[in-house]
Amino acid sequence: MPRKNYTIEFKQIVLDAYEHKGFSLKGIYQKYGVHHTALMDWKKSVTKYG
């Protein structure tokens, strides 16, 4: 299965839902189809690179 490429805007929406709107990891997966591993990688990237 090929990797999905997400836009930066989409990543920001998903991270905002997780960090500020109270979505759980399961809720993020159900609504956006993003696996928790990808979400945590995005979060680390934002923390590291801004």
C-alpha distance matrix in Angstrom:
0.0 3.8 6.6 9.1 12.5 15.4 19.0 21.7 23.5 20.7 20.5 24.3 24.4 22.1 24.0 27.2 26.3 25.6 28.6 31.2 30.6 30.2 26.7 25.3 21.9 21.3 22.8 20.6 17.5 19.2 20.6 18.0 14.7 14.6 14.1 17.3 16.1 15.1 18.4 20.4 19.1 20.2 23.4 24.1 23.6 26.0 28.4 28.3 28.3 29.8
3.8 0.0 3.8 6.4 9.4 12.7 16.1 18.8 20.9 18.5 18.3 22.1 22.6 20.7 22.4 25.7 25.3 24.8 27.5 30.1 29.8 29.7 26.4 25.5 22.1 22.0 23.2 20.5 17.8 19.9 20.6 17.5 14.7 14.1 14.2 17.3 15.8 14.0 17.3 19.4 17.6 18.2 21.8 22.4 21.3 23.7 26.4 26.1 25.7 27.1
6.6 3.8 0.0 3.8 6.5 9.6 13.1 15.5 17.8 15.5 14.8 18.6 19.4 17.4 18.9 22.3 22.2 21.5 24.1 26.7 26.7 26.7 23.6 22.8 19.4 19.8 20.9 17.9 15.6 18.1 18.6 15.2 12.7 11.4 11.6 14.5 12.8 10.6 13.9 15.9 14.0 14.5 18.0 18.7 17.6 19.9 22.6 22.4 22.0 23.4
9.1 6.4 3.8 0.0 3.8 6.4 10.0 12.7 14.5 12.1 12.0 15.8 16.3 14.6 16.6 19.6 19.5 19.4 22.0 24.3 24.1 24.5 21.5 21.2 18.1 18.6 19.0 15.8 13.9 16.2 16.0 12.4 10.5 9.6 11.0 14.0 13.1 10.2 12.7 15.4 13.8 13.3 16.9 18.2 16.9 18.7 21.7 21.9 21.2 22.0
12.5 9.4 6.5 3.8 0.0 3.8 6.8 9.6 11.8 10.1 10.1 13.7 14.7 13.8 15.5 18.4 18.9 19.1 21.3 23.4 23.6 24.5 21.8 22.0 19.2 20.2 20.2 16.7 15.6 18.0 17.1 13.3 12.4 11.0 12.9 15.3 14.3 10.8 12.8 15.5 13.4 12.1 15.8 17.1 15.1 16.6 19.9 20.0 18.7 19.4
15.4 12.7 9.6 6.4 3.8 0.0 3.8 6.5 8.2 6.3 6.7 10.2 11.0 10.5 12.4 14.9 15.6 16.2 18.3 20.1 20.3 21.5 19.0 19.7 17.4 18.7 18.1 14.4 14.1 16.4 14.8 11.1 11.2 9.7 12.4 14.4 14.1 10.4 11.2 14.2 12.7 10.5 13.9 15.8 13.9 14.5 18.1 18.7 17.3 17.4
19.0 16.1 13.1 10.0 6.8 3.8 0.0 3.8 5.3 5.2 6.4 8.7 10.0 10.8 12.4 14.3 15.6 16.8 18.3 19.6 20.1 21.9 20.0 21.3 19.4 21.0 19.9 16.2 16.7 18.7 16.5 13.0 14.0 12.6 15.5 17.0 16.9 13.1 13.1 15.9 14.4 11.5 14.4 16.4 14.0 13.9 17.6 18.3 16.3 15.8
21.7 18.8 15.5 12.7 9.6 6.5 3.8 0.0 3.8 5.4 5.1 6.2 8.7 9.9 10.4 12.1 14.3 15.3 16.0 17.4 18.5 20.5 19.1 20.5 19.0 21.1 20.0 16.3 17.4 19.7 17.5 14.2 15.6 13.6 16.2 16.9 16.7 13.1 12.4 14.6 13.1 9.7 12.0 14.1 11.5 10.7 14.5 15.3 13.1 12.2
23.5 20.9 17.8 14.5 11.8 8.2 5.3 3.8 0.0 3.8 5.4 5.1 6.3 8.8 9.9 10.6 12.5 14.4 15.2 15.8 16.5 19.0 17.7 19.8 18.8 20.7 19.0 15.5 17.1 18.8 16.0 13.1 15.3 14.0 17.1 17.8 18.5 15.0 13.6 16.3 15.6 12.0 13.7 16.4 14.2 12.7 16.3 17.8 15.8 14.1
20.7 18.5 15.5 12.1 10.1 6.3 5.2 5.4 3.8 0.0 3.8 5.4 5.1 6.3 8.6 9.8 10.7 12.5 14.2 15.1 15.2 17.2 15.3 17.1 15.9 17.4 15.7 12.2 13.5 15.1 12.5 9.3 11.6 10.5 13.8 14.9 15.9 12.5 11.3 14.5 14.2 11.0 13.0 16.0 14.5 13.5 17.0 18.7 17.3 15.9
20.5 18.3 14.8 12.0 10.1 6.7 6.4 5.1 5.4 3.8 0.0 3.8 5.5 5.2 6.0 8.4 9.9 10.6 11.9 13.7 14.4 15.9 14.2 15.5 14.0 16.1 15.0 11.3 12.8 15.2 13.2 10.1 11.7 9.5 12.1 12.5 13.1 9.8 8.2 11.0 10.7 7.3 9.2 12.2 10.9 10.0 13.4 15.2 14.2 13.1
24.3 22.1 18.6 15.8 13.7 10.2 8.7 6.2 5.1 5.4 3.8 0.0 3.8 5.5 5.1 6.0 8.5 9.8 10.2 11.3 12.5 14.6 13.8 15.8 15.1 17.5 15.9 12.6 14.9 17.0 14.5 12.1 14.5 12.5 15.0 14.7 15.7 12.7 10.3 12.6 12.7 9.0 9.6 12.8 11.6 9.5 12.6 14.9 13.7 11.7
24.4 22.6 19.4 16.3 14.7 11.0 10.0 8.7 6.3 5.1 5.5 3.8 0.0 3.8 5.6 5.1 6.2 8.7 10.0 10.2 10.3 12.8 11.6 14.1 14.0 15.8 13.6 10.6 13.2 14.5 11.6 9.7 12.8 11.6 14.6 14.7 16.5 13.8 11.2 14.0 14.9 11.5 12.0 15.6 14.9 12.9 15.8 18.4 17.5 15.3
22.1 20.7 17.4 14.6 13.8 10.5 10.8 9.9 8.8 6.3 5.2 5.5 3.8 0.0 3.8 5.4 5.1 6.3 8.6 10.0 9.8 11.2 9.2 11.0 10.4 12.3 10.5 7.2 9.7 11.6 9.4 7.4 10.0 8.4 11.1 11.0 13.1 10.8 8.0 11.0 12.4 9.6 10.1 13.8 13.9 12.5 15.1 17.7 17.5 15.9
24.0 22.4 18.9 16.6 15.5 12.4 12.4 10.4 9.9 8.6 6.0 5.1 5.6 3.8 0.0 3.8 5.4 5.1 5.9 8.1 9.3 10.5 9.5 11.0 10.5 13.3 12.1 9.0 11.8 14.2 12.5 10.8 12.9 10.5 12.2 11.0 12.6 10.7 7.2 9.2 10.7 7.8 7.1 10.9 11.3 9.6 11.7 14.6 14.8 13.0
27.2 25.7 22.3 19.6 18.4 14.9 14.3 12.1 10.6 9.8 8.4 6.0 5.1 5.4 3.8 0.0 3.8 5.4 5.2 5.4 6.7 9.0 9.1 11.7 12.3 14.9 12.9 10.5 13.9 15.5 13.2 12.2 15.1 13.3 15.4 14.2 16.2 14.4 10.9 12.6 14.4 11.4 10.2 13.9 14.3 11.7 13.5 16.8 16.7 14.2
26.3 25.3 22.2 19.5 18.9 15.6 15.6 14.3 12.5 10.7 9.9 8.5 6.2 5.1 5.4 3.8 0.0 3.8 5.8 5.7 4.7 6.6 5.8 8.8 10.0 12.0 9.4 7.6 11.3 12.3 10.1 10.0 13.0 11.9 14.0 13.0 15.7 14.4 11.0 13.1 15.5 13.0 12.1 15.9 16.7 14.7 16.4 19.7 19.9 17.7
25.6 24.8 21.5 19.4 19.1 16.2 16.8 15.3 14.4 12.5 10.6 9.8 8.7 6.3 5.1 5.4 3.8 0.0 3.8 6.0 6.1 5.8 4.8 6.4 7.3 10.1 8.6 6.9 10.5 12.3 11.1 11.0 13.0 11.2 12.3 10.4 13.1 12.5 8.8 10.3 13.2 11.4 9.9 13.5 15.1 13.5 14.6 17.9 18.8 17.0
28.6 27.5 24.1 22.0 21.3 18.3 18.3 16.0 15.2 14.2 11.9 10.2 10.0 8.6 5.9 5.2 5.8 3.8 0.0 3.8 6.2 6.4 7.5 9.1 10.3 13.5 12.2 10.7 14.2 16.1 14.8 14.5 16.6 14.5 15.3 13.0 15.1 14.6 10.8 11.2 13.9 12.0 9.5 12.8 14.5 12.3 12.7 16.3 17.4 15.2
31.2 30.1 26.7 24.3 23.4 20.1 19.6 17.4 15.8 15.1 13.7 11.3 10.2 10.0 8.1 5.4 5.7 6.0 3.8 0.0 3.8 5.7 8.0 10.8 12.8 15.4 13.3 12.3 16.1 17.2 15.4 15.6 18.4 16.8 18.2 16.2 18.6 17.8 14.1 14.9 17.5 15.2 12.9 16.3 17.5 14.9 15.4 19.1 19.8 17.1
30.6 29.8 26.7 24.1 23.6 20.3 20.1 18.5 16.5 15.2 14.4 12.5 10.3 9.8 9.3 6.7 4.7 6.1 6.2 3.8 0.0 3.8 5.8 9.3 11.9 13.7 10.9 10.7 14.4 14.9 12.9 13.9 16.8 16.0 17.6 16.2 19.1 18.4 14.8 16.3 19.0 16.9 15.1 18.7 20.0 17.6 18.6 22.2 22.7 20.2
30.2 29.7 26.7 24.5 24.5 21.5 21.9 20.5 19.0 17.2 15.9 14.6 12.8 11.2 10.5 9.0 6.6 5.8 6.4 5.7 3.8 0.0 3.8 6.4 9.6 11.4 9.2 9.8 13.4 13.9 12.9 14.3 16.6 15.7 16.5 14.6 17.8 17.8 14.3 15.3 18.6 17.1 15.2 18.5 20.4 18.5 19.0 22.6 23.7 21.6
26.7 26.4 23.6 21.5 21.8 19.0 20.0 19.1 17.7 15.3 14.2 13.8 11.6 9.2 9.5 9.1 5.8 4.8 7.5 8.0 5.8 3.8 0.0 3.8 6.6 7.9 5.5 6.2 9.6 10.1 9.4 10.9 13.0 12.3 13.2 11.8 15.2 15.2 12.0 13.6 16.9 15.6 14.4 17.8 19.6 18.3 19.2 22.5 23.6 21.8
25.3 25.5 22.8 21.2 22.0 19.7 21.3 20.5 19.8 17.1 15.5 15.8 14.1 11.0 11.0 11.7 8.8 6.4 9.1 10.8 9.3 6.4 3.8 0.0 3.8 5.3 4.9 6.2 8.6 9.7 10.4 11.7 12.7 11.7 11.5 9.6 13.1 14.0 11.2 12.3 15.8 15.4 14.2 17.2 19.5 18.8 19.4 22.5 24.0 22.7
21.9 22.1 19.4 18.1 19.2 17.4 19.4 19.0 18.8 15.9 14.0 15.1 14.0 10.4 10.5 12.3 10.0 7.3 10.3 12.8 11.9 9.6 6.6 3.8 0.0 3.8 5.4 5.1 6.3 8.7 10.0 10.4 10.4 8.8 7.9 5.8 9.5 10.6 8.3 9.6 12.9 13.1 12.5 15.2 17.4 17.4 18.2 20.9 22.4 21.7
21.3 22.0 19.8 18.6 20.2 18.7 21.0 21.1 20.7 17.4 16.1 17.5 15.8 12.3 13.3 14.9 12.0 10.1 13.5 15.4 13.7 11.4 7.9 5.3 3.8 0.0 3.8 5.4 5.1 6.2 8.7 10.0 9.5 9.2 8.4 7.8 11.5 12.7 11.1 12.8 15.9 16.1 16.0 18.7 20.7 20.8 21.9 24.4 25.9 25.2
22.8 23.2 20.9 19.0 20.2 18.1 19.9 20.0 19.0 15.7 15.0 15.9 13.6 10.5 12.1 12.9 9.4 8.6 12.2 13.3 10.9 9.2 5.5 4.9 5.4 3.8 0.0 3.8 5.4 5.0 6.0 8.2 9.2 9.6 10.3 10.0 13.8 14.1 11.9 14.2 17.2 16.6 16.4 19.6 21.2 20.7 22.1 25.0 26.0 24.8
20.6 20.5 17.9 15.8 16.7 14.4 16.2 16.3 15.5 12.2 11.3 12.6 10.6 7.2 9.0 10.5 7.6 6.9 10.7 12.3 10.7 9.8 6.2 6.2 5.1 5.4 3.8 0.0 3.8 5.5 5.3 5.6 6.9 6.4 7.9 7.9 11.5 10.9 8.7 11.6 14.1 13.2 13.4 16.7 18.0 17.6 19.3 22.0 22.7 21.6
17.5 17.8 15.6 13.9 15.6 14.1 16.7 17.4 17.1 13.5 12.8 14.9 13.2 9.7 11.8 13.9 11.3 10.5 14.2 16.1 14.4 13.4 9.6 8.6 6.3 5.1 5.4 3.8 0.0 3.8 5.6 5.4 4.4 4.8 5.7 7.1 10.4 10.2 9.3 12.3 14.4 14.1 15.1 17.9 19.1 19.4 21.2 23.5 24.2 23.7
19.2 19.9 18.1 16.2 18.0 16.4 18.7 19.7 18.8 15.1 15.2 17.0 14.5 11.6 14.2 15.5 12.3 12.3 16.1 17.2 14.9 13.9 10.1 9.7 8.7 6.2 5.0 5.5 3.8 0.0 3.8 5.9 5.7 7.9 9.2 10.8 14.2 13.9 13.0 15.9 18.1 17.6 18.4 21.5 22.6 22.6 24.5 26.9 27.5 26.7
20.6 20.6 18.6 16.0 17.1 14.8 16.5 17.5 16.0 12.5 13.2 14.5 11.6 9.4 12.5 13.2 10.1 11.1 14.8 15.4 12.9 12.9 9.4 10.4 10.0 8.7 6.0 5.3 5.6 3.8 0.0 3.8 6.0 8.3 10.8 12.3 15.5 14.5 13.0 16.3 18.3 17.0 17.8 21.2 21.9 21.4 23.6 26.2 26.4 25.1
18.0 17.5 15.2 12.4 13.3 11.1 13.0 14.2 13.1 9.3 10.1 12.1 9.7 7.4 10.8 12.2 10.0 11.0 14.5 15.6 13.9 14.3 10.9 11.7 10.4 10.0 8.2 5.6 5.4 5.9 3.8 0.0 3.8 5.5 8.9 10.9 13.5 11.7 10.7 14.3 15.7 14.1 15.6 18.9 19.1 18.8 21.4 23.6 23.5 22.6
14.7 14.7 12.7 10.5 12.4 11.2 14.0 15.6 15.3 11.6 11.7 14.5 12.8 10.0 12.9 15.1 13.0 13.0 16.6 18.4 16.8 16.6 13.0 12.7 10.4 9.5 9.2 6.9 4.4 5.7 6.0 3.8 0.0 3.8 6.5 9.5 11.7 10.3 10.4 13.9 15.0 14.3 16.2 19.0 19.4 19.8 22.3 24.1 24.3 23.9
14.6 14.1 11.4 9.6 11.0 9.7 12.6 13.6 14.0 10.5 9.5 12.5 11.6 8.4 10.5 13.3 11.9 11.2 14.5 16.8 16.0 15.7 12.3 11.7 8.8 9.2 9.6 6.4 4.8 7.9 8.3 5.5 3.8 0.0 3.8 6.5 8.3 6.6 6.7 10.2 11.2 10.7 12.7 15.3 15.7 16.5 18.8 20.5 20.9 20.7
14.1 14.2 11.6 11.0 12.9 12.4 15.5 16.2 17.1 13.8 12.1 15.0 14.6 11.1 12.2 15.4 14.0 12.3 15.3 18.2 17.6 16.5 13.2 11.5 7.9 8.4 10.3 7.9 5.7 9.2 10.8 8.9 6.5 3.8 0.0 3.8 5.5 5.5 6.5 8.9 10.2 11.0 12.6 14.6 15.7 17.0 18.8 20.3 21.3 21.5
17.3 17.3 14.5 14.0 15.3 14.4 17.0 16.9 17.8 14.9 12.5 14.7 14.7 11.0 11.0 14.2 13.0 10.4 13.0 16.2 16.2 14.6 11.8 9.6 5.8 7.8 10.0 7.9 7.1 10.8 12.3 10.9 9.5 6.5 3.8 0.0 3.8 5.5 5.0 6.1 8.6 9.8 10.4 12.3 14.2 15.4 16.5 18.2 19.8 20.0
16.1 15.8 12.8 13.1 14.3 14.1 16.9 16.7 18.5 15.9 13.1 15.7 16.5 13.1 12.6 16.2 15.7 13.1 15.1 18.6 19.1 17.8 15.2 13.1 9.5 11.5 13.8 11.5 10.4 14.2 15.5 13.5 11.7 8.3 5.5 3.8 0.0 3.8 5.4 5.2 6.2 8.7 9.9 10.7 12.4 14.4 15.4 16.5 18.1 19.0
15.1 14.0 10.6 10.2 10.8 10.4 13.1 13.1 15.0 12.5 9.8 12.7 13.8 10.8 10.7 14.4 14.4 12.5 14.6 17.8 18.4 17.8 15.2 14.0 10.6 12.7 14.1 10.9 10.2 13.9 14.5 11.7 10.3 6.6 5.5 5.5 3.8 0.0 3.8 5.5 5.0 6.2 8.6 9.9 10.6 12.4 14.3 15.2 16.1 16.9
18.4 17.3 13.9 12.7 12.8 11.2 13.1 12.4 13.6 11.3 8.2 10.3 11.2 8.0 7.2 10.9 11.0 8.8 10.8 14.1 14.8 14.3 12.0 11.2 8.3 11.1 11.9 8.7 9.3 13.0 13.0 10.7 10.4 6.7 6.5 5.0 5.4 3.8 0.0 3.8 5.4 5.1 6.2 8.7 9.9 10.7 12.4 14.2 15.2 15.3
20.4 19.4 15.9 15.4 15.5 14.2 15.9 14.6 16.3 14.5 11.0 12.6 14.0 11.0 9.2 12.6 13.1 10.3 11.2 14.9 16.3 15.3 13.6 12.3 9.6 12.8 14.2 11.6 12.3 15.9 16.3 14.3 13.9 10.2 8.9 6.1 5.2 5.5 3.8 0.0 3.8 5.4 5.0 6.2 8.6 9.9 10.5 12.2 14.0 14.5
19.1 17.6 14.0 13.8 13.4 12.7 14.4 13.1 15.6 14.2 10.7 12.7 14.9 12.4 10.7 14.4 15.5 13.2 13.9 17.5 19.0 18.6 16.9 15.8 12.9 15.9 17.2 14.1 14.4 18.1 18.3 15.7 15.0 11.2 10.2 8.6 6.2 5.0 5.4 3.8 0.0 3.8 5.4 5.1 6.2 8.7 9.9 10.5 11.9 13.1
20.2 18.2 14.5 13.3 12.1 10.5 11.5 9.7 12.0 11.0 7.3 9.0 11.5 9.6 7.8 11.4 13.0 11.4 12.0 15.2 16.9 17.1 15.6 15.4 13.1 16.1 16.6 13.2 14.1 17.6 17.0 14.1 14.3 10.7 11.0 9.8 8.7 6.2 5.1 5.4 3.8 0.0 3.8 5.4 5.1 6.3 8.6 9.8 10.3 10.7
23.4 21.8 18.0 16.9 15.8 13.9 14.4 12.0 13.7 13.0 9.2 9.6 12.0 10.1 7.1 10.2 12.1 9.9 9.5 12.9 15.1 15.2 14.4 14.2 12.5 16.0 16.4 13.4 15.1 18.4 17.8 15.6 16.2 12.7 12.6 10.4 9.9 8.6 6.2 5.0 5.4 3.8 0.0 3.8 5.4 5.2 6.2 8.6 10.0 9.8
24.1 22.4 18.7 18.2 17.1 15.8 16.4 14.1 16.4 16.0 12.2 12.8 15.6 13.8 10.9 13.9 15.9 13.5 12.8 16.3 18.7 18.5 17.8 17.2 15.2 18.7 19.6 16.7 17.9 21.5 21.2 18.9 19.0 15.3 14.6 12.3 10.7 9.9 8.7 6.2 5.1 5.4 3.8 0.0 3.8 5.5 5.1 6.0 8.4 9.5
23.6 21.3 17.6 16.9 15.1 13.9 14.0 11.5 14.2 14.5 10.9 11.6 14.9 13.9 11.3 14.3 16.7 15.1 14.5 17.5 20.0 20.4 19.6 19.5 17.4 20.7 21.2 18.0 19.1 22.6 21.9 19.1 19.4 15.7 15.7 14.2 12.4 10.6 9.9 8.6 6.2 5.1 5.4 3.8 0.0 3.8 5.4 5.1 5.7 7.3
26.0 23.7 19.9 18.7 16.6 14.5 13.9 10.7 12.7 13.5 10.0 9.5 12.9 12.5 9.6 11.7 14.7 13.5 12.3 14.9 17.6 18.5 18.3 18.8 17.4 20.8 20.7 17.6 19.4 22.6 21.4 18.8 19.8 16.5 17.0 15.4 14.4 12.4 10.7 9.9 8.7 6.3 5.2 5.5 3.8 0.0 3.8 5.5 5.3 4.6
28.4 26.4 22.6 21.7 19.9 18.1 17.6 14.5 16.3 17.0 13.4 12.6 15.8 15.1 11.7 13.5 16.4 14.6 12.7 15.4 18.6 19.0 19.2 19.4 18.2 21.9 22.1 19.3 21.2 24.5 23.6 21.4 22.3 18.8 18.8 16.5 15.4 14.3 12.4 10.5 9.9 8.6 6.2 5.1 5.4 3.8 0.0 3.8 5.9 5.6
28.3 26.1 22.4 21.9 20.0 18.7 18.3 15.3 17.8 18.7 15.2 14.9 18.4 17.7 14.6 16.8 19.7 17.9 16.3 19.1 22.2 22.6 22.5 22.5 20.9 24.4 25.0 22.0 23.5 26.9 26.2 23.6 24.1 20.5 20.3 18.2 16.5 15.2 14.2 12.2 10.5 9.8 8.6 6.0 5.1 5.5 3.8 0.0 3.8 6.0
28.3 25.7 22.0 21.2 18.7 17.3 16.3 13.1 15.8 17.3 14.2 13.7 17.5 17.5 14.8 16.7 19.9 18.8 17.4 19.8 22.7 23.7 23.6 24.0 22.4 25.9 26.0 22.7 24.2 27.5 26.4 23.5 24.3 20.9 21.3 19.8 18.1 16.1 15.2 14.0 11.9 10.3 10.0 8.4 5.7 5.3 5.9 3.8 0.0 3.8
29.8 27.1 23.4 22.0 19.4 17.4 15.8 12.2 14.1 15.9 13.1 11.7 15.3 15.9 13.0 14.2 17.7 17.0 15.2 17.1 20.2 21.6 21.8 22.7 21.7 25.2 24.8 21.6 23.7 26.7 25.1 22.6 23.9 20.7 21.5 20.0 19.0 16.9 15.3 14.5 13.1 10.7 9.8 9.5 7.3 4.6 5.6 6.0 3.8 0.0
